[in-house]
Amino acid sequence: MNFIFFRSLLPSPYSLLPNFLCFLVNIWQSSPANLVLSKDEVHVFSASLKQPLWRLQQLAKILSPDEQLRANNFYFEKDRWRFIVCRGILRIILGRYLDIEPSQIQFSYGVHSKPALLETSRNSSTLQFNLSHSQELALYAFTLSRQVGIDLEYIRPIDDIDSLAKHFFSEQEYTVLRKLPESERQIAFFNCWTRKEAYIKATGQGLSLPLNQFEVSLIPGDPAMLLRTFTDSKEASLWSLQELTPDPEYIAALAVQGFYWQLKMFSWSG
């Protein structure tokens, strides 16, 4: 699916951004056995965390000792199973990109806990990835030499949307949310939340960057965009955001460093 950009079609404030309007057909393909990622591509995988026992046992065997310890520290069994499936699938996908056994993959973690690959094989230094999970679904994003972040949220009723938005969103975002019809506020809230989370995960700053220190688009139907940051006037021109719909009950966002990339979306089936 190609991203084609036309500045002239964008209303203000989007006309202030670089020349692009994104057209995307939301099609999730079956994942190929052989994975090849080019520098102008972004791959996103969707995977169910609800797997049969035999697969759970299979995935548990390829985890590292520290991952197995983390899994055992979960109090609830369902959370332990979800962690095992989530990390196990990540290892399998990375193994296919790198052409190594999933159990041999080694991770490092940034200052704010963003995972990355240790340089264990060809392309391991340039292959970037990020993951997110919510309820029974996980999303994985992969790029070459581009920072990437992804966030996923299960759509659910939130009683204190107003107070959460006032605390975490910028003043402008909060004002926009308050002006929306009641029927649109829930989706707008999750739009804003996932886009902010995807961006801070992509930068590797995590919650050390307060969510109210930058602004994203949030109105349902509007293109996903990083509108501005309060610390650097040029920062917004360096990132592209994309809304994803892996399932009608979920909202997701993808943040990618740079522009003019092609998105390919896959449904993981083993």
C-alpha positions as CSV (number, residue, x, y, z in Angstrom):
1,M,0.0,0.0,0.0
2,N,1.6,3.2,-1.2
3,F,1.6,6.5,0.7
4,I,1.0,9.4,-1.7
5,F,1.1,12.9,-0.4
6,F,-0.6,16.1,-1.7
7,R,-0.1,19.2,0.3
8,S,-2.7,21.3,-1.7
9,L,-5.5,19.0,-0.5
10,L,-4.9,19.6,3.1
11,P,-6.8,22.2,5.1
12,S,-5.1,24.4,7.7
13,P,-3.4,23.5,10.0
14,Y,-2.3,20.5,7.9
15,S,-1.2,22.8,5.1
16,L,1.7,23.8,7.3
17,L,3.1,20.3,7.3
18,P,5.3,18.7,4.6
19,N,3.8,17.6,1.3
20,F,1.7,14.6,2.1
21,L,-1.8,13.3,2.4
22,C,-2.0,9.6,3.2
23,F,-4.3,7.3,1.4
24,L,-4.4,3.8,3.0
25,V,-6.5,0.8,2.3
26,N,-6.7,-1.1,5.6
27,I,-5.9,-4.6,4.3
28,W,-4.1,-7.2,6.5
29,Q,-2.4,-9.9,4.4
30,S,-1.3,-13.4,5.5
31,S,2.3,-13.2,6.6
32,P,4.8,-14.7,4.2
33,A,7.1,-17.5,5.2
34,N,10.2,-15.5,4.0
35,L,10.3,-11.9,5.3
36,V,12.3,-9.3,3.4
37,L,12.2,-5.7,4.6
38,S,13.5,-2.8,2.4
39,K,14.5,0.6,3.7
40,D,11.4,2.3,2.3
41,E,9.0,-0.2,3.9
42,V,7.3,-0.5,7.3
43,H,5.9,-3.8,8.2
44,V,3.2,-4.2,10.9
45,F,2.0,-7.6,12.2
46,S,-1.2,-8.3,14.0
47,A,-1.4,-11.4,16.2
48,S,-3.9,-12.9,18.6
49,L,-2.6,-13.6,22.1
50,K,-5.3,-16.2,22.5
51,Q,-3.4,-19.3,21.5
52,P,-3.9,-23.1,22.1
53,L,-1.9,-24.7,24.9
54,W,0.4,-26.6,22.6
55,R,1.5,-23.3,21.0
56,L,1.9,-21.6,24.4
57,Q,4.2,-24.4,25.5
58,Q,6.2,-24.1,22.2
59,L,6.6,-20.3,22.5
60,A,7.7,-20.6,26.2
61,K,10.6,-22.8,25.2
62,I,12.2,-20.1,23.0
63,L,12.1,-17.3,25.6
64,S,15.3,-16.3,27.3
65,P,15.8,-17.1,31.0
66,D,15.1,-13.4,32.0
67,E,11.9,-13.5,29.9
68,Q,10.8,-16.7,31.6
69,L,11.4,-15.1,35.0
70,R,9.3,-12.1,34.0
71,A,6.6,-14.4,32.9
72,N,6.6,-16.3,36.1
73,N,6.3,-13.1,38.1
74,F,2.8,-12.3,36.8
75,Y,0.2,-13.0,39.4
76,F,-2.6,-13.9,37.0
77,E,-2.2,-16.8,34.7
78,K,-3.8,-15.0,31.8
79,D,-1.3,-12.2,32.0
80,R,1.5,-14.7,32.1
81,W,0.2,-16.5,29.0
82,R,-0.2,-13.2,27.1
83,F,3.4,-12.2,27.9
84,I,4.7,-15.6,26.7
85,V,2.8,-15.4,23.5
86,C,3.6,-11.8,22.9
87,R,7.4,-12.2,23.3
88,G,7.5,-15.6,21.6
89,I,5.8,-14.3,18.5
90,L,8.2,-11.3,18.5
91,R,11.1,-13.7,18.5
92,I,9.7,-15.8,15.7
93,I,9.2,-12.8,13.4
94,L,12.6,-11.3,14.2
95,G,14.2,-14.7,13.6
96,R,12.7,-14.8,10.1
97,Y,14.0,-11.3,9.3
98,L,17.5,-12.1,10.6
99,D,17.6,-15.8,9.5
100,I,18.5,-17.1,12.9
101,E,16.8,-19.2,15.5
102,P,14.3,-17.3,17.6
103,S,15.9,-18.5,20.8
104,Q,19.3,-17.0,19.8
105,I,17.9,-13.5,19.6
106,Q,19.3,-11.1,22.3
107,F,17.8,-7.8,23.4
108,S,19.1,-4.7,24.9
109,Y,17.1,-2.0,26.6
110,G,17.4,1.8,26.4
111,V,17.4,4.2,29.3
112,H,13.6,4.3,29.2
113,S,13.3,0.5,28.6
114,K,12.7,0.6,24.8
115,P,13.8,-2.9,23.5
116,A,16.4,-3.2,20.7
117,L,18.5,-5.9,19.2
118,L,22.0,-6.7,20.2
119,E,24.2,-7.0,17.1
120,T,24.1,-10.8,16.7
121,S,23.7,-11.2,13.0
122,R,23.3,-9.4,9.6
123,N,20.9,-6.4,9.7
124,S,20.5,-6.6,13.5
125,S,22.1,-3.2,13.9
126,T,19.6,-1.5,11.4
127,L,16.5,-3.5,12.1
128,Q,14.2,-1.5,14.3
129,F,11.1,-2.8,16.0
130,N,8.4,-2.0,18.5
131,L,5.4,-3.8,19.9
132,S,2.2,-3.2,21.9
133,H,-0.6,-5.4,23.2
134,S,-4.0,-4.9,24.7
135,Q,-6.5,-7.5,25.8
136,E,-6.2,-10.4,23.3
137,L,-4.3,-8.7,20.5
138,A,-0.7,-7.7,19.8
139,L,0.9,-5.4,17.2
140,Y,4.5,-5.4,16.0
141,A,6.2,-2.8,13.8
142,F,9.5,-3.3,11.9
143,T,11.7,-0.9,9.9
144,L,15.2,-0.6,8.7
145,S,17.2,2.4,10.0
146,R,14.0,4.3,11.0
147,Q,12.9,4.8,14.6
148,V,9.4,3.3,15.0
149,G,6.8,3.1,17.7
150,I,3.4,1.5,17.9
151,D,0.5,1.6,20.4
152,L,-2.7,-0.4,20.7
153,E,-5.7,0.1,22.9
154,Y,-8.9,-2.0,23.4
155,I,-11.9,0.3,23.0
156,R,-13.7,0.3,26.3
157,P,-15.9,2.7,28.3
158,I,-13.9,5.2,30.4
159,D,-15.8,7.1,33.0
160,D,-13.2,9.8,33.7
161,I,-12.3,10.7,30.1
162,D,-12.6,14.4,30.9
163,S,-10.2,14.3,33.9
164,L,-7.7,12.1,32.2
165,A,-7.6,14.3,29.1
166,K,-7.2,17.4,31.3
167,H,-4.3,15.9,33.1
168,F,-2.4,14.2,30.2
169,F,-3.4,16.1,27.0
170,S,-2.3,19.6,26.0
171,E,-4.6,22.5,26.6
172,Q,-5.5,22.6,22.9
173,E,-6.1,18.9,22.7
174,Y,-8.4,19.1,25.7
175,T,-10.3,22.0,24.2
176,V,-10.8,20.1,20.9
177,L,-12.0,17.0,22.8
178,R,-14.5,19.0,24.9
179,K,-16.0,20.6,21.8
180,L,-16.7,17.2,20.1
181,P,-20.2,15.6,20.3
182,E,-20.5,13.1,23.2
183,S,-20.7,10.3,20.6
184,E,-17.2,11.0,19.2
185,R,-15.3,11.7,22.4
186,Q,-14.4,8.1,23.3
187,I,-12.8,7.5,19.8
188,A,-11.1,10.9,19.9
189,F,-9.7,10.1,23.3
190,F,-8.2,6.8,22.1
191,N,-6.9,8.5,18.9
192,C,-5.0,11.0,21.0
193,W,-3.8,8.5,23.5
194,T,-2.5,5.9,21.0
195,R,-0.8,8.5,18.8
196,K,1.0,10.1,21.8
197,E,2.1,6.7,23.1
198,A,3.3,5.6,19.6
199,Y,5.4,8.8,19.3
200,I,7.1,8.6,22.8
201,K,7.8,4.9,22.2
202,A,9.4,5.7,18.8
203,T,11.6,8.4,20.3
204,G,12.7,6.1,23.1
205,Q,11.8,8.8,25.7
206,G,8.8,7.0,27.2
207,L,7.0,8.9,29.8
208,S,10.0,11.0,30.6
209,L,8.5,13.2,27.8
210,P,5.2,14.4,29.4
211,L,2.2,13.8,27.1
212,N,1.1,17.4,27.4
213,Q,4.3,18.7,25.9
214,F,3.3,17.9,22.3
215,E,0.1,17.8,20.2
216,V,-1.4,15.3,17.8
217,S,-4.6,15.3,15.7
218,L,-7.4,13.5,17.4
219,I,-10.8,14.3,15.7
220,P,-12.2,11.0,14.2
221,G,-11.7,10.9,10.5
222,D,-8.9,13.4,10.4
223,P,-5.4,12.2,9.3
224,A,-3.2,11.1,12.2
225,M,-0.4,13.7,12.6
226,L,2.1,15.0,15.0
227,L,1.1,18.7,14.9
228,R,3.7,20.3,17.1
229,T,6.1,19.9,20.1
230,F,6.7,22.6,22.6
231,T,10.4,21.9,23.0
232,D,11.5,21.9,19.3
233,S,9.6,23.7,16.5
234,K,11.1,21.4,13.9
235,E,10.4,18.1,15.6
236,A,6.9,17.6,14.1
237,S,8.3,17.8,10.6
238,L,10.5,14.7,11.3
239,W,7.8,12.2,12.1
240,S,4.8,10.7,10.4
241,L,1.9,9.1,12.2
242,Q,-0.6,6.6,10.9
243,E,-3.9,5.3,12.3
244,L,-4.3,1.5,12.2
245,T,-7.5,-0.6,12.6
246,P,-6.4,-4.2,13.2
247,D,-9.8,-5.1,14.6
248,P,-13.1,-3.2,15.0
249,E,-12.8,-3.3,18.8
250,Y,-9.3,-1.8,18.9
251,I,-7.6,1.5,18.0
252,A,-3.9,1.7,17.1
253,A,-1.3,4.2,16.0
254,L,2.1,3.9,14.3
255,A,4.8,6.6,14.5
256,V,7.7,6.4,12.0
257,Q,10.8,8.6,11.6
258,G,10.6,10.3,8.3
259,F,8.2,10.1,5.3
260,Y,7.7,8.4,1.9
261,W,7.6,4.9,3.2
262,Q,5.3,2.0,2.2
263,L,3.2,0.2,4.8
264,K,2.6,-3.5,4.6
265,M,0.3,-5.1,7.2
266,F,0.3,-8.8,8.0
267,S,-1.9,-11.1,10.1
268,W,0.4,-13.6,11.9
269,S,-0.7,-17.2,11.8
270,G,2.3,-19.1,13.0
